[in-house]
Amino acid sequence: MAEKEDRYEDNVAGEFYVDDQCIDCDLCRETAPNNFTRNDDGGHSFVYKQPENDEERELCVEAMEGCPVEAIGDDGE
């Protein structure tokens, strides 16, 4: 389960975030490319844009539910 206190600083403020459990598997970036991107230096994903509509939110939830290490949280801010 993602921990708010372990979230990467790259994440924009808001509901969704990625924490330091991320293994850079690319699932979230493939599922919700409008919201997740990669930190090439750190080798992890992060939320660069919070969802702005229902479709983007559904894709973020899908990415969170599919994350193999549960590194995506939805109680950020």
N, CA, C and O atoms as a Tripos MOL2 file, in Angstrom:
@<TRIPOS>MOLECULE
protein
  308   307    77     0     0
PROTEIN
NO_CHARGES

@<TRIPOS>ATOM
      1 N           0.8360   -1.1780    0.0000 N.3       1 MET1
      2 CA          0.0000    0.0000    0.0000 C.3       1 MET1
      3 C           0.8870    1.2500    0.0000 C.2       1 MET1
      4 O           1.8180    1.3610    0.7970 O.2       1 MET1
      5 N           0.5910    2.1640   -0.8820 N.am      2 ALA2
      6 CA          1.3750    3.3860   -0.9950 C.3       2 ALA2
      7 C           1.2630    4.2150    0.2840 C.2       2 ALA2
      8 O           0.2030    4.2900    0.9050 O.2       2 ALA2
      9 N           2.3730    4.8290    0.6600 N.am      3 GLU3
     10 CA          2.4210    5.6480    1.8650 C.3       3 GLU3
     11 C           2.6420    7.1080    1.4940 C.2       3 GLU3
     12 O           3.5990    7.4440    0.7970 O.2       3 GLU3
     13 N           1.7560    7.9620    1.9600 N.am      4 LYS4
     14 CA          1.8120    9.3900    1.6550 C.3       4 LYS4
     15 C           3.1590    9.9950    2.0440 C.2       4 LYS4
     16 O           3.7000   10.8260    1.3140 O.2       4 LYS4
     17 N           3.6990    9.5840    3.1840 N.am      5 GLU5
     18 CA          4.9660   10.1550    3.6480 C.3       5 GLU5
     19 C           6.1710    9.6840    2.8290 C.2       5 GLU5
     20 O           7.2530   10.2610    2.9380 O.2       5 GLU5
     21 N           5.9960    8.6500    2.0180 N.am      6 ASP6
     22 CA          7.0800    8.1360    1.1730 C.3       6 ASP6
     23 C           6.9250    8.5350   -0.2900 C.2       6 ASP6
     24 O           7.6440    8.0220   -1.1470 O.2       6 ASP6
     25 N           6.0010    9.4380   -0.5870 N.am      7 ARG7
     26 CA          5.7610    9.8320   -1.9770 C.3       7 ARG7
     27 C           6.9470   10.6120   -2.5330 C.2       7 ARG7
     28 O           7.6250   11.3470   -1.8150 O.2       7 ARG7
     29 N           7.1740   10.4340   -3.8110 N.am      8 TYR8
     30 CA          8.2500   11.1740   -4.4730 C.3       8 TYR8
     31 C           7.8810   12.6460   -4.5640 C.2       8 TYR8
     32 O           6.7160   12.9940   -4.7590 O.2       8 TYR8
     33 N           8.8770   13.5030   -4.4210 N.am      9 GLU9
     34 CA          8.6520   14.9400   -4.5110 C.3       9 GLU9
     35 C           8.2860   15.3770   -5.9220 C.2       9 GLU9
     36 O           7.7410   16.4660   -6.1040 O.2       9 GLU9
     37 N           8.5760   14.5480   -6.9270 N.am     10 ASP10
     38 CA          8.2390   14.8580   -8.3170 C.3      10 ASP10
     39 C           6.7250   14.9720   -8.5300 C.2      10 ASP10
     40 O           6.2770   15.6950   -9.4200 O.2      10 ASP10
     41 N           5.9410   14.2610   -7.7170 N.am     11 ASN11
     42 CA          4.4880   14.2500   -7.8770 C.3      11 ASN11
     43 C           3.9170   15.6540   -7.7300 C.2      11 ASN11
     44 O           4.3040   16.4030   -6.8330 O.2      11 ASN11
     45 N           2.9870   16.0000   -8.6240 N.am     12 VAL12
     46 CA          2.2740   17.2650   -8.4510 C.3      12 VAL12
     47 C           1.2750   17.0860   -7.3050 C.2      12 VAL12
     48 O           0.8300   15.9710   -7.0290 O.2      12 VAL12
     49 N           0.9350   18.1690   -6.6540 N.am     13 ALA13
     50 CA         -0.0120   18.1120   -5.5480 C.3      13 ALA13
     51 C          -1.3650   17.6210   -6.0410 C.2      13 ALA13
     52 O          -1.7920   17.9420   -7.1490 O.2      13 ALA13
     53 N          -2.0210   16.8480   -5.2120 N.am     14 GLY14
     54 CA         -3.3410   16.3540   -5.5610 C.3      14 GLY14
     55 C          -3.6050   14.9700   -5.0270 C.2      14 GLY14
     56 O          -2.8600   14.4510   -4.1950 O.2      14 GLY14
     57 N          -4.6610   14.3880   -5.5100 N.am     15 GLU15
     58 CA         -5.1640   13.1180   -4.9920 C.3      15 GLU15
     59 C          -4.2250   11.9420   -5.2260 C.2      15 GLU15
     60 O          -3.9870   11.1590   -4.3070 O.2      15 GLU15
     61 N          -3.6860   11.8000   -6.4380 N.am     16 PHE16
     62 CA         -2.8640   10.6370   -6.7750 C.3      16 PHE16
     63 C          -1.3840   10.9520   -6.6150 C.2      16 PHE16
     64 O          -0.9580   12.0900   -6.8080 O.2      16 PHE16
     65 N          -0.5980    9.9260   -6.2590 N.am     17 TYR17
     66 CA          0.8490   10.0580   -6.1290 C.3      17 TYR17
     67 C           1.5030    8.6830   -6.2680 C.2      17 TYR17
     68 O           0.8380    7.6500   -6.1870 O.2      17 TYR17
     69 N           2.8090    8.6960   -6.4780 N.am     18 VAL18
     70 CA          3.6180    7.4760   -6.5160 C.3      18 VAL18
     71 C           4.6290    7.5780   -5.3850 C.2      18 VAL18
     72 O           5.2280    8.6320   -5.1730 O.2      18 VAL18
     73 N           4.8210    6.4710   -4.6540 N.am     19 ASP19
     74 CA          5.7920    6.5030   -3.5620 C.3      19 ASP19
     75 C           7.0430    5.7110   -3.9110 C.2      19 ASP19
     76 O           7.1790    5.2060   -5.0250 O.2      19 ASP19
     77 N           7.9470    5.6090   -2.9590 N.am     20 ASP20
     78 CA          9.2740    5.0270   -3.2240 C.3      20 ASP20
     79 C           9.2910    3.5090   -3.3800 C.2      20 ASP20
     80 O          10.3650    2.9150   -3.4760 O.2      20 ASP20
     81 N           8.1300    2.8770   -3.4070 N.am     21 GLN21
     82 CA          8.0660    1.4420   -3.6920 C.3      21 GLN21
     83 C           8.1060    1.1560   -5.1990 C.2      21 GLN21
     84 O           8.2400    0.0020   -5.6050 O.2      21 GLN21
     85 N           7.9900    2.1970   -6.0250 N.am     22 CYS22
     86 CA          7.9120    2.0440   -7.4810 C.3      22 CYS22
     87 C           9.1200    1.2760   -8.0170 C.2      22 CYS22
     88 O          10.2630    1.5640   -7.6630 O.2      22 CYS22
     89 N           8.8440    0.2890   -8.8800 N.am     23 ILE23
     90 CA          9.9080   -0.5020   -9.4960 C.3      23 ILE23
     91 C          10.0870   -0.1550  -10.9730 C.2      23 ILE23
     92 O          10.7660   -0.8810  -11.7000 O.2      23 ILE23
     93 N           9.4890    0.9400  -11.4190 N.am     24 ASP24
     94 CA          9.6480    1.4370  -12.7830 C.3      24 ASP24
     95 C           9.2010    0.4090  -13.8240 C.2      24 ASP24
     96 O           9.8810    0.1970  -14.8270 O.2      24 ASP24
     97 N           8.0540   -0.2260  -13.5780 N.am     25 CYS25
     98 CA          7.5710   -1.2790  -14.4740 C.3      25 CYS25
     99 C           6.8740   -0.7420  -15.7200 C.2      25 CYS25
    100 O           6.6900   -1.4910  -16.6790 O.2      25 CYS25
    101 N           6.4810    0.5280  -15.7360 N.am     26 ASP26
    102 CA          5.8590    1.1870  -16.8820 C.3      26 ASP26
    103 C           4.3440    0.9870  -16.9710 C.2      26 ASP26
    104 O           3.7160    1.5640  -17.8580 O.2      26 ASP26
    105 N           3.7390    0.1980  -16.0950 N.am     27 LEU27
    106 CA          2.3070   -0.0650  -16.1920 C.3      27 LEU27
    107 C           1.4860    1.2190  -16.0860 C.2      27 LEU27
    108 O           0.5810    1.4410  -16.8900 O.2      27 LEU27
    109 N           1.7900    2.0570  -15.1110 N.am     28 CYS28
    110 CA          0.9860    3.2820  -14.9370 C.3      28 CYS28
    111 C           1.1630    4.2220  -16.1210 C.2      28 CYS28
    112 O           0.2020    4.8680  -16.5410 O.2      28 CYS28
    113 N           2.3660    4.3100  -16.6640 N.am     29 ARG29
    114 CA          2.6110    5.1930  -17.8030 C.3      29 ARG29
    115 C           1.9000    4.6990  -19.0520 C.2      29 ARG29
    116 O           1.4860    5.5020  -19.8880 O.2      29 ARG29
    117 N           1.7560    3.3900  -19.1870 N.am     30 GLU30
    118 CA          1.0240    2.8300  -20.3210 C.3      30 GLU30
    119 C          -0.4860    2.9740  -20.1190 C.2      30 GLU30
    120 O          -1.2180    3.2270  -21.0750 O.2      30 GLU30
    121 N          -0.9480    2.8150  -18.8910 N.am     31 THR31
    122 CA         -2.3760    2.8650  -18.5920 C.3      31 THR31
    123 C          -2.9170    4.2870  -18.6160 C.2      31 THR31
    124 O          -3.9810    4.5390  -19.1820 O.2      31 THR31
    125 N          -2.1920    5.2150  -18.0070 N.am     32 ALA32
    126 CA         -2.6450    6.6090  -17.8990 C.3      32 ALA32
    127 C          -1.5170    7.5620  -18.3090 C.2      32 ALA32
    128 O          -0.9840    8.2900  -17.4720 O.2      32 ALA32
    129 N          -1.1570    7.5560  -19.5890 N.am     33 PRO33
    130 CA         -0.0150    8.3680  -20.0370 C.3      33 PRO33
    131 C          -0.2170    9.8720  -19.9100 C.2      33 PRO33
    132 O           0.7570   10.6250  -19.9260 O.2      33 PRO33
    133 N          -1.4500   10.3210  -19.7840 N.am     34 ASN34
    134 CA         -1.7050   11.7510  -19.6060 C.3      34 ASN34
    135 C          -1.4330   12.2080  -18.1770 C.2      34 ASN34
    136 O          -1.4410   13.4070  -17.8980 O.2      34 ASN34
    137 N          -1.1920   11.2580  -17.2690 N.am     35 ASN35
    138 CA         -1.0470   11.6010  -15.8630 C.3      35 ASN35
    139 C           0.2640   11.1280  -15.2330 C.2      35 ASN35
    140 O           0.7580   11.7470  -14.2910 O.2      35 ASN35
    141 N           0.8230   10.0430  -15.7460 N.am     36 PHE36
    142 CA          2.0610    9.4970  -15.1890 C.3      36 PHE36
    143 C           3.1970    9.6480  -16.1920 C.2      36 PHE36
    144 O           2.9950    9.5280  -17.4000 O.2      36 PHE36
    145 N           4.3800    9.9090  -15.6810 N.am     37 THR37
    146 CA          5.5770    9.9540  -16.5200 C.3      37 THR37
    147 C           6.7350    9.3810  -15.7180 C.2      37 THR37
    148 O           6.5660    8.9640  -14.5720 O.2      37 THR37
    149 N           7.9140    9.3650  -16.3330 N.am     38 ARG38
    150 CA          9.0790    8.7260  -15.7210 C.3      38 ARG38
    151 C          10.1190    9.7580  -15.3300 C.2      38 ARG38
    152 O          10.3610   10.7230  -16.0550 O.2      38 ARG38
    153 N          10.7250    9.5450  -14.1820 N.am     39 ASN39
    154 CA         11.9050   10.2900  -13.7790 C.3      39 ASN39
    155 C          13.0860    9.4540  -14.2620 C.2      39 ASN39
    156 O          13.4080    8.4290  -13.6610 O.2      39 ASN39
    157 N          13.7300    9.8870  -15.3420 N.am     40 ASP40
    158 CA         14.8110    9.1080  -15.9410 C.3      40 ASP40
    159 C          16.0120    8.9790  -15.0080 C.2      40 ASP40
    160 O          16.6690    7.9380  -14.9870 O.2      40 ASP40
    161 N          16.3020   10.0170  -14.2450 N.am     41 ASP41
    162 CA         17.4500    9.9680  -13.3330 C.3      41 ASP41
    163 C          17.1930    9.0360  -12.1550 C.2      41 ASP41
    164 O          18.0780    8.2910  -11.7350 O.2      41 ASP41
    165 N          15.9740    9.0840  -11.6260 N.am     42 GLY42
    166 CA         15.6470    8.2770  -10.4540 C.3      42 GLY42
    167 C          15.1510    6.8850  -10.7800 C.2      42 GLY42
    168 O          15.1420    6.0120   -9.9120 O.2      42 GLY42
    169 N          14.7320    6.6590  -12.0320 N.am     43 GLY43
    170 CA         14.2270    5.3510  -12.4210 C.3      43 GLY43
    171 C          12.9080    5.0050  -11.7550 C.2      43 GLY43
    172 O          12.7350    3.8970  -11.2480 O.2      43 GLY43
    173 N          11.9740    5.9550  -11.7560 N.am     44 HIS44
    174 CA         10.6560    5.6980  -11.1790 C.3      44 HIS44
    175 C           9.6170    6.5590  -11.8920 C.2      44 HIS44
    176 O           9.9480    7.5210  -12.5850 O.2      44 HIS44
    177 N           8.3700    6.1910  -11.7050 N.am     45 SER45
    178 CA          7.2540    6.9610  -12.2540 C.3      45 SER45
    179 C           6.7760    7.9640  -11.2230 C.2      45 SER45
    180 O           7.0660    7.8390  -10.0340 O.2      45 SER45
    181 N           6.0360    8.9660  -11.6950 N.am     46 PHE46
    182 CA          5.4040    9.9230  -10.8080 C.3      46 PHE46
    183 C           4.2210   10.5560  -11.5240 C.2      46 PHE46
    184 O           4.1030   10.4610  -12.7450 O.2      46 PHE46
    185 N           3.3480   11.2000  -10.7620 N.am     47 VAL47
    186 CA          2.1770   11.8790  -11.3160 C.3      47 VAL47
    187 C           2.6090   13.2880  -11.7070 C.2      47 VAL47
    188 O           2.9800   14.0970  -10.8560 O.2      47 VAL47
    189 N           2.5550   13.5700  -13.0100 N.am     48 TYR48
    190 CA          2.9350   14.9050  -13.4690 C.3      48 TYR48
    191 C           1.7180   15.7820  -13.7320 C.2      48 TYR48
    192 O           1.8400   16.9950  -13.9010 O.2      48 TYR48
    193 N           0.5290   15.1510  -13.7640 N.am     49 LYS49
    194 CA         -0.7150   15.9070  -13.9550 C.3      49 LYS49
    195 C          -1.8470   15.1230  -13.3000 C.2      49 LYS49
    196 O          -2.0680   13.9540  -13.6140 O.2      49 LYS49
    197 N          -2.5490   15.7690  -12.4010 N.am     50 GLN50
    198 CA         -3.6970   15.1260  -11.7660 C.3      50 GLN50
    199 C          -4.8240   15.0080  -12.8000 C.2      50 GLN50
    200 O          -4.9080   15.8250  -13.7160 O.2      50 GLN50
    201 N          -5.6840   14.0020  -12.6580 N.am     51 PRO51
    202 CA         -6.7860   13.8360  -13.6150 C.3      51 PRO51
    203 C          -7.6980   15.0570  -13.6530 C.2      51 PRO51
    204 O          -8.0210   15.6540  -12.6260 O.2      51 PRO51
    205 N          -8.0990   15.4080  -14.8710 N.am     52 GLU52
    206 CA         -8.9430   16.5850  -15.0670 C.3      52 GLU52
    207 C         -10.3640   16.2420  -15.5040 C.2      52 GLU52
    208 O         -11.1980   17.1310  -15.6820 O.2      52 GLU52
    209 N         -10.6370   14.9350  -15.6790 N.am     53 ASN53
    210 CA        -11.9760   14.5200  -16.0680 C.3      53 ASN53
    211 C         -12.1920   13.0750  -15.6040 C.2      53 ASN53
    212 O         -11.2760   12.4300  -15.0940 O.2      53 ASN53
    213 N         -13.4030   12.5880  -15.7890 N.am     54 ASP54
    214 CA        -13.7500   11.2440  -15.3190 C.3      54 ASP54
    215 C         -12.9120   10.1700  -16.0040 C.2      54 ASP54
    216 O         -12.5020    9.2060  -15.3580 O.2      54 ASP54
    217 N         -12.6540   10.3210  -17.3000 N.am     55 GLU55
    218 CA        -11.8740    9.3150  -18.0200 C.3      55 GLU55
    219 C         -10.4490    9.2170  -17.4650 C.2      55 GLU55
    220 O          -9.9430    8.1210  -17.2250 O.2      55 GLU55
    221 N          -9.8170   10.3590  -17.2660 N.am     56 GLU56
    222 CA         -8.4610   10.3440  -16.7140 C.3      56 GLU56
    223 C          -8.4610    9.7690  -15.2990 C.2      56 GLU56
    224 O          -7.5520    9.0260  -14.9300 O.2      56 GLU56
    225 N          -9.4700   10.1070  -14.5140 N.am     57 ARG57
    226 CA         -9.5370    9.5770  -13.1500 C.3      57 ARG57
    227 C          -9.6990    8.0610  -13.1660 C.2      57 ARG57
    228 O          -9.0510    7.3600  -12.3880 O.2      57 ARG57
    229 N         -10.5490    7.5550  -14.0370 N.am     58 GLU58
    230 CA        -10.7470    6.1050  -14.1490 C.3      58 GLU58
    231 C          -9.4530    5.4070  -14.5420 C.2      58 GLU58
    232 O          -9.1530    4.3270  -14.0330 O.2      58 GLU58
    233 N          -8.6830    6.0110  -15.4420 N.am     59 LEU59
    234 CA         -7.4070    5.4160  -15.8620 C.3      59 LEU59
    235 C          -6.3820    5.4440  -14.7280 C.2      59 LEU59
    236 O          -5.5880    4.5140  -14.5840 O.2      59 LEU59
    237 N          -6.3970    6.5010  -13.9280 N.am     60 CYS60
    238 CA         -5.5000    6.5580  -12.7760 C.3      60 CYS60
    239 C          -5.8650    5.4870  -11.7520 C.2      60 CYS60
    240 O          -4.9850    4.8500  -11.1720 O.2      60 CYS60
    241 N          -7.1480    5.2940  -11.5350 N.am     61 VAL61
    242 CA         -7.5980    4.2480  -10.6160 C.3      61 VAL61
    243 C          -7.2000    2.8740  -11.1630 C.2      61 VAL61
    244 O          -6.7540    2.0100  -10.4080 O.2      61 VAL61
    245 N          -7.3580    2.6740  -12.4630 N.am     62 GLU62
    246 CA         -6.9530    1.4090  -13.0850 C.3      62 GLU62
    247 C          -5.4570    1.1790  -12.8950 C.2      62 GLU62
    248 O          -5.0380    0.0690  -12.5690 O.2      62 GLU62
    249 N          -4.6550    2.2130  -13.0960 N.am     63 ALA63
    250 CA         -3.2080    2.0950  -12.9010 C.3      63 ALA63
    251 C          -2.8900    1.7640  -11.4470 C.2      63 ALA63
    252 O          -2.0390    0.9190  -11.1710 O.2      63 ALA63
    253 N          -3.5690    2.4270  -10.5240 N.am     64 MET64
    254 CA         -3.3470    2.1790   -9.0990 C.3      64 MET64
    255 C          -3.6910    0.7390   -8.7390 C.2      64 MET64
    256 O          -2.9410    0.0750   -8.0240 O.2      64 MET64
    257 N          -4.8240    0.2620   -9.2340 N.am     65 GLU65
    258 CA         -5.2500   -1.0990   -8.9180 C.3      65 GLU65
    259 C          -4.3530   -2.1490   -9.5680 C.2      65 GLU65
    260 O          -4.2150   -3.2550   -9.0460 O.2      65 GLU65
    261 N          -3.7380   -1.8070  -10.7120 N.am     66 GLY66
    262 CA         -2.8830   -2.7570  -11.4120 C.3      66 GLY66
    263 C          -1.4300   -2.7190  -10.9910 C.2      66 GLY66
    264 O          -0.6560   -3.5950  -11.3780 O.2      66 GLY66
    265 N          -1.0420   -1.7310  -10.2100 N.am     67 CYS67
    266 CA          0.3600   -1.5910   -9.8110 C.3      67 CYS67
    267 C           0.8160   -2.8290   -9.0450 C.2      67 CYS67
    268 O           0.2270   -3.1690   -8.0190 O.2      67 CYS67
    269 N           1.8620   -3.5120   -9.5330 N.am     68 PRO68
    270 CA          2.2780   -4.7750   -8.9090 C.3      68 PRO68
    271 C           2.8780   -4.6210   -7.5170 C.2      68 PRO68
    272 O           2.9410   -5.5950   -6.7670 O.2      68 PRO68
    273 N           3.3200   -3.4220   -7.1570 N.am     69 VAL69
    274 CA          3.9160   -3.2180   -5.8280 C.3      69 VAL69
    275 C           3.1250   -2.2130   -4.9850 C.2      69 VAL69
    276 O           3.5880   -1.7840   -3.9290 O.2      69 VAL69
    277 N           1.9300   -1.8400   -5.4560 N.am     70 GLU70
    278 CA          1.0390   -0.9150   -4.7550 C.3      70 GLU70
    279 C           1.7450    0.3950   -4.4120 C.2      70 GLU70
    280 O           1.6440    0.8890   -3.2880 O.2      70 GLU70
    281 N           2.4620    0.9540   -5.3960 N.am     71 ALA71
    282 CA          3.2240    2.1900   -5.1810 C.3      71 ALA71
    283 C           2.4020    3.4470   -5.5120 C.2      71 ALA71
    284 O           2.8950    4.5630   -5.3460 O.2      71 ALA71
    285 N           1.1760    3.2800   -5.9710 N.am     72 ILE72
    286 CA          0.3390    4.4190   -6.3150 C.3      72 ILE72
    287 C          -0.7120    4.6050   -5.2310 C.2      72 ILE72
    288 O          -1.4150    3.6660   -4.8580 O.2      72 ILE72
    289 N          -0.8060    5.8240   -4.7380 N.am     73 GLY73
    290 CA         -1.7890    6.1420   -3.7100 C.3      73 GLY73
    291 C          -2.7920    7.1510   -4.2230 C.2      73 GLY73
    292 O          -2.5400    7.8470   -5.2080 O.2      73 GLY73
    293 N          -3.9260    7.2310   -3.5560 N.am     74 ASP74
    294 CA         -4.9650    8.1760   -3.9770 C.3      74 ASP74
    295 C          -5.4640    9.0370   -2.8240 C.2      74 ASP74
    296 O          -6.6030    9.5050   -2.8360 O.2      74 ASP74
    297 N          -4.6110    9.2430   -1.8340 N.am     75 ASP75
    298 CA         -4.9980   10.1070   -0.7220 C.3      75 ASP75
    299 C          -3.9780   11.2180   -0.5410 C.2      75 ASP75
    300 O          -3.7480   11.6770    0.5780 O.2      75 ASP75
    301 N          -3.3720   11.6490   -1.6230 N.am     76 GLY76
    302 CA         -2.3420   12.6710   -1.5650 C.3      76 GLY76
    303 C          -2.8730   14.0360   -1.1990 C.2      76 GLY76
    304 O          -4.0100   14.1890   -0.7520 O.2      76 GLY76
    305 N          -2.0260   15.0210   -1.3990 N.am     77 GLU77
    306 CA         -2.3090   16.4470   -1.1790 C.3      77 GLU77
    307 C          -1.5500   16.9400    0.0030 C.2      77 GLU77
    308 O          -1.6500   18.1150    0.3560 O.2      77 GLU77
@<TRIPOS>BOND
     1     1     2 1
     2     2     3 1
     3     3     4 2
     4     3     5 am
     5     5     6 1
     6     6     7 1
     7     7     8 2
     8     7     9 am
     9     9    10 1
    10    10    11 1
    11    11    12 2
    12    11    13 am
    13    13    14 1
    14    14    15 1
    15    15    16 2
    16    15    17 am
    17    17    18 1
    18    18    19 1
    19    19    20 2
    20    19    21 am
    21    21    22 1
    22    22    23 1
    23    23    24 2
    24    23    25 am
    25    25    26 1
    26    26    27 1
    27    27    28 2
    28    27    29 am
    29    29    30 1
    30    30    31 1
    31    31    32 2
    32    31    33 am
    33    33    34 1
    34    34    35 1
    35    35    36 2
    36    35    37 am
    37    37    38 1
    38    38    39 1
    39    39    40 2
    40    39    41 am
    41    41    42 1
    42    42    43 1
    43    43    44 2
    44    43    45 am
    45    45    46 1
    46    46    47 1
    47    47    48 2
    48    47    49 am
    49    49    50 1
    50    50    51 1
    51    51    52 2
    52    51    53 am
    53    53    54 1
    54    54    55 1
    55    55    56 2
    56    55    57 am
    57    57    58 1
    58    58    59 1
    59    59    60 2
    60    59    61 am
    61    61    62 1
    62    62    63 1
    63    63    64 2
    64    63    65 am
    65    65    66 1
    66    66    67 1
    67    67    68 2
    68    67    69 am
    69    69    70 1
    70    70    71 1
    71    71    72 2
    72    71    73 am
    73    73    74 1
    74    74    75 1
    75    75    76 2
    76    75    77 am
    77    77    78 1
    78    78    79 1
    79    79    80 2
    80    79    81 am
    81    81    82 1
    82    82    83 1
    83    83    84 2
    84    83    85 am
    85    85    86 1
    86    86    87 1
    87    87    88 2
    88    87    89 am
    89    89    90 1
    90    90    91 1
    91    91    92 2
    92    91    93 am
    93    93    94 1
    94    94    95 1
    95    95    96 2
    96    95    97 am
    97    97    98 1
    98    98    99 1
    99    99   100 2
   100    99   101 am
   101   101   102 1
   102   102   103 1
   103   103   104 2
   104   103   105 am
   105   105   106 1
   106   106   107 1
   107   107   108 2
   108   107   109 am
   109   109   110 1
   110   110   111 1
   111   111   112 2
   112   111   113 am
   113   113   114 1
   114   114   115 1
   115   115   116 2
   116   115   117 am
   117   117   118 1
   118   118   119 1
   119   119   120 2
   120   119   121 am
   121   121   122 1
   122   122   123 1
   123   123   124 2
   124   123   125 am
   125   125   126 1
   126   126   127 1
   127   127   128 2
   128   127   129 am
   129   129   130 1
   130   130   131 1
   131   131   132 2
   132   131   133 am
   133   133   134 1
   134   134   135 1
   135   135   136 2
   136   135   137 am
   137   137   138 1
   138   138   139 1
   139   139   140 2
   140   139   141 am
   141   141   142 1
   142   142   143 1
   143   143   144 2
   144   143   145 am
   145   145   146 1
   146   146   147 1
   147   147   148 2
   148   147   149 am
   149   149   150 1
   150   150   151 1
   151   151   152 2
   152   151   153 am
   153   153   154 1
   154   154   155 1
   155   155   156 2
   156   155   157 am
   157   157   158 1
   158   158   159 1
   159   159   160 2
   160   159   161 am
   161   161   162 1
   162   162   163 1
   163   163   164 2
   164   163   165 am
   165   165   166 1
   166   166   167 1
   167   167   168 2
   168   167   169 am
   169   169   170 1
   170   170   171 1
   171   171   172 2
   172   171   173 am
   173   173   174 1
   174   174   175 1
   175   175   176 2
   176   175   177 am
   177   177   178 1
   178   178   179 1
   179   179   180 2
   180   179   181 am
   181   181   182 1
   182   182   183 1
   183   183   184 2
   184   183   185 am
   185   185   186 1
   186   186   187 1
   187   187   188 2
   188   187   189 am
   189   189   190 1
   190   190   191 1
   191   191   192 2
   192   191   193 am
   193   193   194 1
   194   194   195 1
   195   195   196 2
   196   195   197 am
   197   197   198 1
   198   198   199 1
   199   199   200 2
   200   199   201 am
   201   201   202 1
   202   202   203 1
   203   203   204 2
   204   203   205 am
   205   205   206 1
   206   206   207 1
   207   207   208 2
   208   207   209 am
   209   209   210 1
   210   210   211 1
   211   211   212 2
   212   211   213 am
   213   213   214 1
   214   214   215 1
   215   215   216 2
   216   215   217 am
   217   217   218 1
   218   218   219 1
   219   219   220 2
   220   219   221 am
   221   221   222 1
   222   222   223 1
   223   223   224 2
   224   223   225 am
   225   225   226 1
   226   226   227 1
   227   227   228 2
   228   227   229 am
   229   229   230 1
   230   230   231 1
   231   231   232 2
   232   231   233 am
   233   233   234 1
   234   234   235 1
   235   235   236 2
   236   235   237 am
   237   237   238 1
   238   238   239 1
   239   239   240 2
   240   239   241 am
   241   241   242 1
   242   242   243 1
   243   243   244 2
   244   243   245 am
   245   245   246 1
   246   246   247 1
   247   247   248 2
   248   247   249 am
   249   249   250 1
   250   250   251 1
   251   251   252 2
   252   251   253 am
   253   253   254 1
   254   254   255 1
   255   255   256 2
   256   255   257 am
   257   257   258 1
   258   258   259 1
   259   259   260 2
   260   259   261 am
   261   261   262 1
   262   262   263 1
   263   263   264 2
   264   263   265 am
   265   265   266 1
   266   266   267 1
   267   267   268 2
   268   267   269 am
   269   269   270 1
   270   270   271 1
   271   271   272 2
   272   271   273 am
   273   273   274 1
   274   274   275 1
   275   275   276 2
   276   275   277 am
   277   277   278 1
   278   278   279 1
   279   279   280 2
   280   279   281 am
   281   281   282 1
   282   282   283 1
   283   283   284 2
   284   283   285 am
   285   285   286 1
   286   286   287 1
   287   287   288 2
   288   287   289 am
   289   289   290 1
   290   290   291 1
   291   291   292 2
   292   291   293 am
   293   293   294 1
   294   294   295 1
   295   295   296 2
   296   295   297 am
   297   297   298 1
   298   298   299 1
   299   299   300 2
   300   299   301 am
   301   301   302 1
   302   302   303 1
   303   303   304 2
   304   303   305 am
   305   305   306 1
   306   306   307 1
   307   307   308 2
@<TRIPOS>SUBSTRUCTURE
     1 MET1         2 RESIDUE 1 A MET
     2 ALA2         6 RESIDUE 1 A ALA
     3 GLU3        10 RESIDUE 1 A GLU
     4 LYS4        14 RESIDUE 1 A LYS
     5 GLU5        18 RESIDUE 1 A GLU
     6 ASP6        22 RESIDUE 1 A ASP
     7 ARG7        26 RESIDUE 1 A ARG
     8 TYR8        30 RESIDUE 1 A TYR
     9 GLU9        34 RESIDUE 1 A GLU
    10 ASP10       38 RESIDUE 1 A ASP
    11 ASN11       42 RESIDUE 1 A ASN
    12 VAL12       46 RESIDUE 1 A VAL
    13 ALA13       50 RESIDUE 1 A ALA
    14 GLY14       54 RESIDUE 1 A GLY
    15 GLU15       58 RESIDUE 1 A GLU
    16 PHE16       62 RESIDUE 1 A PHE
    17 TYR17       66 RESIDUE 1 A TYR
    18 VAL18       70 RESIDUE 1 A VAL
    19 ASP19       74 RESIDUE 1 A ASP
    20 ASP20       78 RESIDUE 1 A ASP
    21 GLN21       82 RESIDUE 1 A GLN
    22 CYS22       86 RESIDUE 1 A CYS
    23 ILE23       90 RESIDUE 1 A ILE
    24 ASP24       94 RESIDUE 1 A ASP
    25 CYS25       98 RESIDUE 1 A CYS
    26 ASP26      102 RESIDUE 1 A ASP
    27 LEU27      106 RESIDUE 1 A LEU
    28 CYS28      110 RESIDUE 1 A CYS
    29 ARG29      114 RESIDUE 1 A ARG
    30 GLU30      118 RESIDUE 1 A GLU
    31 THR31      122 RESIDUE 1 A THR
    32 ALA32      126 RESIDUE 1 A ALA
    33 PRO33      130 RESIDUE 1 A PRO
    34 ASN34      134 RESIDUE 1 A ASN
    35 ASN35      138 RESIDUE 1 A ASN
    36 PHE36      142 RESIDUE 1 A PHE
    37 THR37      146 RESIDUE 1 A THR
    38 ARG38      150 RESIDUE 1 A ARG
    39 ASN39      154 RESIDUE 1 A ASN
    40 ASP40      158 RESIDUE 1 A ASP
    41 ASP41      162 RESIDUE 1 A ASP
    42 GLY42      166 RESIDUE 1 A GLY
    43 GLY43      170 RESIDUE 1 A GLY
    44 HIS44      174 RESIDUE 1 A HIS
    45 SER45      178 RESIDUE 1 A SER
    46 PHE46      182 RESIDUE 1 A PHE
    47 VAL47      186 RESIDUE 1 A VAL
    48 TYR48      190 RESIDUE 1 A TYR
    49 LYS49      194 RESIDUE 1 A LYS
    50 GLN50      198 RESIDUE 1 A GLN
    51 PRO51      202 RESIDUE 1 A PRO
    52 GLU52      206 RESIDUE 1 A GLU
    53 ASN53      210 RESIDUE 1 A ASN
    54 ASP54      214 RESIDUE 1 A ASP
    55 GLU55      218 RESIDUE 1 A GLU
    56 GLU56      222 RESIDUE 1 A GLU
    57 ARG57      226 RESIDUE 1 A ARG
    58 GLU58      230 RESIDUE 1 A GLU
    59 LEU59      234 RESIDUE 1 A LEU
    60 CYS60      238 RESIDUE 1 A CYS
    61 VAL61      242 RESIDUE 1 A VAL
    62 GLU62      246 RESIDUE 1 A GLU
    63 ALA63      250 RESIDUE 1 A ALA
    64 MET64      254 RESIDUE 1 A MET
    65 GLU65      258 RESIDUE 1 A GLU
    66 GLY66      262 RESIDUE 1 A GLY
    67 CYS67      266 RESIDUE 1 A CYS
    68 PRO68      270 RESIDUE 1 A PRO
    69 VAL69      274 RESIDUE 1 A VAL
    70 GLU70      278 RESIDUE 1 A GLU
    71 ALA71      282 RESIDUE 1 A ALA
    72 ILE72      286 RESIDUE 1 A ILE
    73 GLY73      290 RESIDUE 1 A GLY
    74 ASP74      294 RESIDUE 1 A ASP
    75 ASP75      298 RESIDUE 1 A ASP
    76 GLY76      302 RESIDUE 1 A GLY
    77 GLU77      306 RESIDUE 1 A GLU
